[in-house]
Amino acid sequence: MVQLRSLAFNVVFYANLILQMIFWTPYYFLVSRERAWLVPKFWARSSLWLQEKIAGTKSVVTGQENLPEGSYIIAPKHQSFWDTIAFLPYIPDALYILKRELTWIPFFGWYIAKMRMIPVDRGSRSKALKAAVAATKAELDRNSRQLIIYPEGTRRPPGAEPAYKWGIVELYSQLNLPVVPVAHVAGLYWPRRKFLRYPGTIHARFLPPIPPGLGKEEFMQRLIAETEAACDQLLIEATSTDRPPLPPTAVERLKELGVTA
C-alpha cells in the first residue's frame, strides 16, 4: 500500500508542477513580482495537500510568531525535498542562493529569474560566498526579503551528526540580520533519494530568532544547539506516535538520547 500510494503521489506531484507552470505562465510573467508570489505559494500548498490526500502525510508548521518583521535569515534543517517547499506559504518574499545552472532550465529558470534569486557560479567556495553576500546585500537594500539558507548545505538523514557549514556564519556576520532556525524531521516521511512517502504527520517549528551582532563562534554554537535540541524533541515525538521506518542514524540518535526505538 505504501509503495502504491508513494508512486501515485510522485506521479501527481510532478504532473501538478508541470501543469501549474504552464497554466500560470501568462499571469506570472505579466503581474508584479510581489503579486507573482501567489503562484509558487499556491503550488507549495497544493503539493502539501496532495501529499496528505494521496500519501497520507500531513504537514503541521508552528512557531510563526517567531518570524520577525522585515528582512531576516531562515535556517532550516535540510533532510528532504519537503523542506524546500513547506515554508514558502509563511514567508512574505523568500530569497534563495542557488547554482547558476538552475537558471538555464527552460520555464524553471525563467520562474527563478522573475523572483530575482541569487545565482552563483560553481568553483571557488570563497569567491562564490563573497559574490553571494554582495548580491544578497544589494537585493536586500532594494527590498525587504527573507533569505533561506540550509546551514548543512546538503540533505542529511534524521538523527545524523550535525555538519553545519561556515557559510551561514559569514552571511549572518556580513548581513547583520536575525536568524530563525527551523527544526523538523521530514526525512522520516519524505526520505532523501527515495520515492517512498510514509504516512503520518510532519511537524516543523520556527524557533525563536538568534539576534544579530553575536560573535561568529557564539552564533554557530547557538544555531547548532538550539536547532538540534528541537530536532531531537521532534524525533522523539514522531517515533512515539506515527512510528515511521527509522534510518540507522535516527535509531542511533535515539539510543544516545536514552530512547528505545
Backbone hydrogen bonds in HBPLUS format (Angstrom, degrees):
<---DONOR---> <-ACCEPTOR-->    atom                        ^
c    i                          cat <-CA-CA->   ^        H-A-AA   ^      H-
h    n   atom  resd res      DA  || num        DHA   H-A  angle D-A-AA Bond
n    s   type  num  typ     dist DA aas  dist angle  dist       angle   num
A0005-ARG N   A0001-MET O   2.91 MM   4  6.10 168.6  1.93 156.6 159.9     1
A0006-SER N   A0002-VAL O   2.85 MM   4  5.87 151.1  1.94 144.0 152.6     2
A0007-LEU N   A0003-GLN O   2.90 MM   4  6.08 159.7  1.94 146.6 152.0     3
A0008-ALA N   A0004-LEU O   2.91 MM   4  6.11 164.1  1.94 149.6 154.1     4
A0009-PHE N   A0005-ARG O   2.93 MM   4  6.06 158.4  1.98 142.6 148.7     5
A0010-ASN N   A0006-SER O   2.95 MM   4  6.16 165.4  1.97 152.4 156.0     6
A0011-VAL N   A0007-LEU O   3.07 MM   4  6.28 163.1  2.10 152.6 156.6     7
A0012-VAL N   A0008-ALA O   3.02 MM   4  6.19 170.5  2.03 152.9 155.8     8
A0013-PHE N   A0009-PHE O   2.68 MM   4  5.74 156.3  1.74 154.8 162.4     9
A0014-TYR N   A0010-ASN O   3.22 MM   4  6.36 168.7  2.23 148.5 149.1    10
A0015-ALA N   A0011-VAL O   3.03 MM   4  6.15 154.4  2.09 145.9 154.0    11
A0016-ASN N   A0012-VAL O   2.78 MM   4  5.82 155.7  1.84 147.7 154.1    12
A0017-LEU N   A0013-PHE O   3.10 MM   4  6.38 148.9  2.21 139.5 147.7    13
A0018-ILE N   A0014-TYR O   3.05 MM   4  6.29 168.2  2.06 150.2 152.1    14
A0019-LEU N   A0015-ALA O   2.92 MM   4  6.03 172.5  1.92 155.5 158.1    15
A0020-GLN N   A0016-ASN O   2.98 MM   4  5.91 157.4  2.03 141.2 147.9    16
A0021-MET N   A0017-LEU O   3.05 MM   4  6.18 156.1  2.11 146.5 153.0    17
A0022-ILE N   A0018-ILE O   3.12 MM   4  6.38 155.3  2.18 148.4 154.6    18
A0023-PHE N   A0019-LEU O   2.82 MM   4  5.98 168.0  1.84 151.7 155.8    19
A0024-TRP N   A0020-GLN O   2.87 MM   4  5.77 170.1  1.88 150.2 153.1    20
A0028-TYR N   A0024-TRP O   2.79 MM   4  5.77 177.3  1.79 171.8 172.2    21
A0029-PHE N   A0025-THR O   3.14 MM   4  6.15 168.0  2.15 157.6 158.1    22
A0030-LEU N   A0027-TYR O   3.20 MM   3  5.32 145.5  2.33 101.9 112.0    23
A0031-VAL N   A0027-TYR O   3.12 MM   4  6.12 154.6  2.19 161.6 163.2    24
A0036-ALA N   A0032-SER O   2.88 MM   4  6.06 147.3  1.99 149.0 159.6    25
A0038-LEU N   A0035-ARG O   3.12 MM   3  6.01 168.7  2.13 122.9 126.3    26
A0039-VAL N   A0036-ALA O   3.00 MM   3  5.85 150.8  2.09 124.1 128.6    27
A0041-LYS N   A0037-TRP O   3.17 MM   4  6.17 162.8  2.20 156.3 161.7    28
A0042-PHE N   A0038-LEU O   2.89 MM   4  5.87 150.7  1.97 140.4 148.8    29
A0043-TRP N   A0039-VAL O   2.90 MM   4  6.15 160.9  1.94 155.7 161.6    30
A0044-ALA N   A0040-PRO O   2.88 MM   4  6.04 156.6  1.93 143.7 149.8    31
A0045-ARG N   A0041-LYS O   3.01 MM   4  6.22 166.4  2.03 148.7 151.9    32
A0046-SER N   A0042-PHE O   2.86 MM   4  6.04 162.1  1.89 150.9 156.5    33
A0047-SER N   A0043-TRP O   2.88 MM   4  6.02 148.8  1.98 146.9 155.3    34
A0048-LEU N   A0044-ALA O   3.06 MM   4  6.34 159.3  2.11 151.1 155.8    35
A0049-TRP N   A0045-ARG O   2.93 MM   4  6.15 149.5  2.02 146.0 155.3    36
A0050-LEU N   A0046-SER O   2.92 MM   4  6.11 156.8  1.97 143.8 149.7    37
A0051-GLN N   A0047-SER O   2.93 MM   4  6.19 150.6  2.02 142.9 151.4    38
A0052-GLU N   A0048-LEU O   3.05 MM   4  6.30 151.2  2.14 140.8 147.7    39
A0053-LYS N   A0049-TRP O   2.95 MM   4  6.21 166.4  1.97 155.5 158.7    40
A0054-ILE N   A0050-LEU O   2.84 MM   4  5.75 160.4  1.88 150.2 155.3    41
A0055-ALA N   A0051-GLN O   2.95 MM   4  5.12 131.6  2.19 119.7 134.0    42
A0057-THR N   A0051-GLN O   3.27 MM   6  5.72 172.6  2.28 124.2 122.8    43
A0056-GLY N   A0052-GLU O   3.09 MM   4  4.49 125.7  2.40 105.7 116.7    44
A0200-GLY N   A0056-GLY O   3.07 MM 144  6.47 159.4  2.12 139.9 136.8    45
A0058-LYS N   A0200-GLY O   2.87 MM 142  6.27 157.1  1.92 160.3 157.1    46
A0202-ILE N   A0058-LYS O   2.82 MM 144  6.05 171.7  1.82 151.8 148.9    47
A0060-VAL N   A0202-ILE O   2.80 MM 142  6.06 169.7  1.81 174.1 171.6    48
A0204-ALA N   A0060-VAL O   2.90 MM 144  6.30 156.1  1.96 159.3 162.2    49
A0062-THR N   A0204-ALA O   2.94 MM 142  6.33 162.1  1.97 149.2 152.7    50
A0206-PHE N   A0062-THR O   2.89 MM 144  6.31 164.2  1.91 150.2 151.5    51
A0066-ASN N   A0063-GLY O   2.85 MM   3  5.56 165.4  1.87 123.4 128.5    52
A0067-LEU N   A0064-GLN O   3.08 MM   3  5.52 168.3  2.09 116.0 119.0    53
A0147-LEU N   A0072-TYR O   2.97 MM  75  6.39 135.2  2.18 155.9 161.8    54
A0073-ILE N   A0178-PRO O   2.93 MM 105  6.20 171.4  1.93 163.8 166.4    55
A0180-VAL N   A0073-ILE O   2.73 MM 107  6.13 164.1  1.75 163.4 167.5    56
A0074-ILE N   A0147-LEU O   2.70 MM  73  6.03 166.2  1.72 161.8 165.1    57
A0149-ILE N   A0074-ILE O   2.95 MM  75  6.25 170.0  1.96 178.0 178.0    58
A0075-ALA N   A0180-VAL O   2.88 MM 105  5.90 172.9  1.89 144.0 144.3    59
A0182-VAL N   A0075-ALA O   3.01 MM 107  5.84 144.3  2.14 132.6 124.7    60
A0077-LYS N   A0182-VAL O   3.08 MM 105  6.25 141.1  2.23 154.3 158.9    61
A0156-ARG N   A0078-HIS O   2.88 MM  78  6.39 150.0  1.97 149.6 154.4    62
A0084-THR N   A0081-PHE O   3.00 MM   3  5.41 161.9  2.03 114.6 120.2    63
A0085-ILE N   A0082-TRP O   3.16 MM   3  5.73 160.1  2.20 115.9 121.5    64
A0086-ALA N   A0082-TRP O   3.00 MM   4  5.92 159.1  2.05 164.5 171.3    65
A0088-LEU N   A0085-ILE O   3.32 MM   3  5.67 153.7  2.40 110.2 117.3    66
A0090-TYR N   A0087-PHE O   3.05 MM   3  5.60 151.7  2.14 116.9 125.2    67
A0091-ILE N   A0088-LEU O   3.18 MM   3  5.36 165.0  2.20 113.8 118.4    68
A0146-GLN N   A0093-ASP O   3.13 MM  53  5.98 163.3  2.16 133.4 136.6    69
A0095-LEU N   A0146-GLN O   2.82 MM  51  5.68 143.1  1.96 147.4 141.0    70
A0148-ILE N   A0095-LEU O   2.88 MM  53  6.04 163.0  1.91 163.2 164.9    71
A0118-ILE N   A0096-TYR O   2.92 MM  22  6.13 175.6  1.92 170.0 168.5    72
A0098-LEU N   A0118-ILE O   2.94 MM  20  6.17 157.7  1.99 143.4 149.8    73
A0120-VAL N   A0098-LEU O   2.92 MM  22  6.23 146.3  2.03 158.1 167.3    74
A0102-LEU N   A0099-LYS O   3.05 MM   3  5.83 153.3  2.12 120.6 126.8    75
A0100-ARG N   A0120-VAL O   2.92 MM  20  5.18 150.8  2.01 150.2 143.4    76
A0103-THR N   A0100-ARG O   2.93 MM   3  5.55 147.0  2.04 116.0 125.1    77
A0104-TRP N   A0101-GLU O   3.09 MM   3  5.42 157.8  2.14 107.7 114.7    78
A0105-ILE N   A0102-LEU O   3.37 MM   3  5.69 166.2  2.39 107.4 111.4    79
A0109-GLY N   A0105-ILE O   2.60 MM   4  4.84 153.2  1.67 147.4 153.4    80
A0108-PHE N   A0106-PRO O   2.64 MM   2  5.53 138.2  1.81 111.6  97.1    81
A0111-TYR N   A0107-PHE O   2.87 MM   4  6.14 153.8  1.93 153.6 160.7    82
A0112-ILE N   A0108-PHE O   3.00 MM   4  6.33 152.9  2.08 147.9 155.3    83
A0113-ALA N   A0109-GLY O   2.97 MM   4  6.20 159.8  2.01 146.0 151.1    84
A0114-LYS N   A0110-TRP O   3.06 MM   4  6.28 151.6  2.14 145.4 152.2    85
A0115-MET N   A0112-ILE O   3.06 MM   3  5.38 126.2  2.36 103.2 116.2    86
A0116-ARG N   A0113-ALA O   3.12 MM   3  5.11 162.5  2.15 105.4 110.3    87
A0128-ALA N   A0124-SER O   2.95 MM   4  6.13 160.2  1.99 148.8 155.0    88
A0129-LEU N   A0125-ARG O   2.84 MM   4  5.97 155.5  1.90 148.1 154.5    89
A0130-LYS N   A0126-SER O   3.01 MM   4  6.20 162.1  2.05 146.4 151.1    90
A0131-ALA N   A0127-LYS O   2.95 MM   4  6.15 161.2  1.99 148.8 154.1    91
A0132-ALA N   A0128-ALA O   2.86 MM   4  6.03 153.3  1.93 144.0 151.9    92
A0133-VAL N   A0129-LEU O   2.88 MM   4  6.08 160.5  1.91 153.4 158.0    93
A0134-ALA N   A0130-LYS O   3.02 MM   4  6.20 164.9  2.05 148.9 153.0    94
A0135-ALA N   A0131-ALA O   2.93 MM   4  6.08 166.1  1.95 150.4 154.4    95
A0136-THR N   A0132-ALA O   2.86 MM   4  5.92 155.3  1.92 145.3 152.8    96
A0137-LYS N   A0133-VAL O   2.91 MM   4  6.06 162.3  1.94 149.9 154.6    97
A0138-ALA N   A0134-ALA O   3.07 MM   4  6.30 160.4  2.11 146.2 151.4    98
A0139-GLU N   A0135-ALA O   3.00 MM   4  6.24 155.6  2.06 144.9 151.4    99
A0140-LEU N   A0136-THR O   2.87 MM   4  6.07 162.3  1.90 156.0 160.7   100
A0141-ASP N   A0137-LYS O   2.94 MM   4  6.11 136.8  2.13 143.8 155.1   101
A0142-ARG N   A0139-GLU O   3.08 MM   3  5.23 132.0  2.32  97.5 110.2   102
A0143-ASN N   A0139-GLU O   2.95 MM   4  6.21 153.6  2.02 150.0 158.0   103
A0153-GLY N   A0150-TYR O   2.91 MM   3  5.30 157.0  1.96 117.1 124.8   104
A0165-LYS N   A0151-PRO O   2.76 MM  14  5.75 179.5  1.76 154.0 154.0   105
A0154-THR N   A0152-GLU O   2.81 MM   2  5.76 137.4  1.99 109.4  96.3   106
A0160-ALA N   A0157-PRO O   3.16 MM   3  5.71 159.9  2.20 137.9 138.8   107
A0169-VAL N   A0166-TRP O   2.98 MM   3  5.29 128.2  2.25 105.7 119.8   108
A0170-GLU N   A0166-TRP O   3.25 MM   4  6.69 154.3  2.32 154.9 161.6   109
A0171-LEU N   A0167-GLY O   3.05 MM   4  6.37 160.3  2.09 151.9 157.5   110
A0172-TYR N   A0168-ILE O   2.88 MM   4  5.98 160.4  1.92 144.0 149.7   111
A0173-SER N   A0169-VAL O   2.91 MM   4  6.09 160.6  1.94 148.3 153.7   112
A0174-GLN N   A0170-GLU O   2.82 MM   4  5.90 166.9  1.83 153.1 157.0   113
A0175-LEU N   A0171-LEU O   2.86 MM   4  5.67 161.3  1.90 147.0 152.6   114
A0176-ASN N   A0172-TYR O   3.11 MM   4  5.72 138.7  2.28 132.8 141.5   115
A0179-VAL N   A0210-ILE O   3.00 MM  31  5.10 157.5  2.06 141.1 147.2   116
A0210-ILE N   A0179-VAL O   2.70 MM  31  5.10 165.9  1.71 150.9 152.4   117
A0207-LEU N   A0181-PRO O   2.91 MM  26  5.42 174.6  1.91 162.9 162.6   118
A0183-ALA N   A0205-ARG O   3.04 MM  22  5.33 157.1  2.09 152.0 151.0   119
A0205-ARG N   A0183-ALA O   2.89 MM  22  5.33 153.5  1.96 152.6 159.3   120
A0188-LEU N   A0185-VAL O   3.09 MM   3  6.02 171.9  2.10 125.3 127.9   121
A0189-TYR N   A0186-ALA O   2.94 MM   3  5.55 144.1  2.07 117.3 126.2   122
A0190-TRP N   A0186-ALA O   2.87 MM   4  5.97 165.6  1.89 163.7 168.2   123
A0198-TYR N   A0189-TYR O   2.86 MM   9  4.65 154.7  1.92 134.6 140.9   124
A0219-PHE N   A0215-GLY O   2.86 MM   4  6.02 162.3  1.89 156.4 161.6   125
A0220-MET N   A0216-LYS O   3.01 MM   4  6.22 169.0  2.03 151.2 153.9   126
A0221-GLN N   A0217-GLU O   2.96 MM   4  6.15 163.8  1.99 152.0 156.6   127
A0222-ARG N   A0218-GLU O   2.98 MM   4  6.17 160.0  2.02 149.2 154.5   128
A0223-LEU N   A0219-PHE O   2.86 MM   4  6.07 166.9  1.87 159.3 163.1   129
A0224-ILE N   A0220-MET O   3.02 MM   4  6.17 172.3  2.03 154.2 155.8   130
A0225-ALA N   A0221-GLN O   2.95 MM   4  5.97 167.6  1.97 148.6 152.5   131
A0226-GLU N   A0222-ARG O   2.90 MM   4  5.83 170.9  1.91 153.4 156.5   132
A0227-THR N   A0223-LEU O   3.06 MM   4  5.94 158.7  2.11 141.9 148.6   133
A0228-GLU N   A0224-ILE O   2.89 MM   4  5.82 166.6  1.91 152.0 156.5   134
A0229-ALA N   A0225-ALA O   3.05 MM   4  5.99 154.1  2.12 140.5 147.8   135
A0230-ALA N   A0226-GLU O   3.26 MM   4  6.31 160.6  2.30 138.9 143.8   136
A0231-CYS N   A0227-THR O   2.94 MM   4  6.19 154.7  2.01 148.5 156.4   137
A0232-ASP N   A0228-GLU O   2.86 MM   4  6.02 155.4  1.92 146.3 152.7   138
A0233-GLN N   A0229-ALA O   3.13 MM   4  6.39 156.6  2.19 143.7 149.3   139
A0234-LEU N   A0230-ALA O   3.01 MM   4  6.30 157.6  2.07 147.6 153.6   140
A0235-LEU N   A0231-CYS O   2.84 MM   4  6.04 148.6  1.94 147.8 156.9   141
A0236-ILE N   A0232-ASP O   2.97 MM   4  6.25 159.9  2.02 151.2 155.7   142
A0237-GLU N   A0233-GLN O   2.99 MM   4  6.21 162.0  2.02 148.2 153.4   143
A0238-ALA N   A0234-LEU O   2.88 MM   4  6.00 156.2  1.94 143.8 150.3   144
A0239-THR N   A0235-LEU O   3.06 MM   4  6.23 161.8  2.09 150.8 154.8   145
A0240-SER N   A0236-ILE O   3.15 MM   4  6.27 125.2  2.46 138.5 151.9   146
A0240-SER N   A0237-GLU O   3.27 MM   3  5.23 141.2  2.43  94.5 105.4   147
A0241-THR N   A0238-ALA O   3.32 MM   3  5.44 157.4  2.37 101.8 108.4   148
A0242-ASP N   A0238-ALA O   3.08 MM   4  5.72 122.4  2.43 140.3 154.3   149
A0243-ARG N   A0238-ALA O   3.35 MM   5  6.55 161.0  2.39 151.9 153.8   150
A0250-ALA N   A0247-PRO O   2.98 MM   3  5.42 126.6  2.28 111.0 123.9   151
A0251-VAL N   A0247-PRO O   3.16 MM   4  6.52 159.1  2.21 155.5 161.8   152
A0252-GLU N   A0248-PRO O   2.96 MM   4  6.12 163.9  1.98 151.8 155.8   153
A0253-ARG N   A0249-THR O   2.99 MM   4  6.12 153.9  2.06 139.4 146.9   154
A0254-LEU N   A0250-ALA O   2.96 MM   4  6.12 158.9  2.00 148.8 154.0   155
A0255-LYS N   A0251-VAL O   3.11 MM   4  6.38 149.2  2.21 143.5 151.6   156
A0256-GLU N   A0252-GLU O   3.09 MM   4  6.43 152.3  2.17 145.6 152.7   157
A0257-LEU N   A0253-ARG O   3.02 MM   4  6.33 138.9  2.20 142.0 153.7   158
A0259-VAL N   A0254-LEU O   2.74 MM   5  5.02 167.8  1.75 155.7 151.4   159
A0258-GLY N   A0255-LYS O   3.00 MM   3  4.96 154.8  2.07 100.0 107.7   160
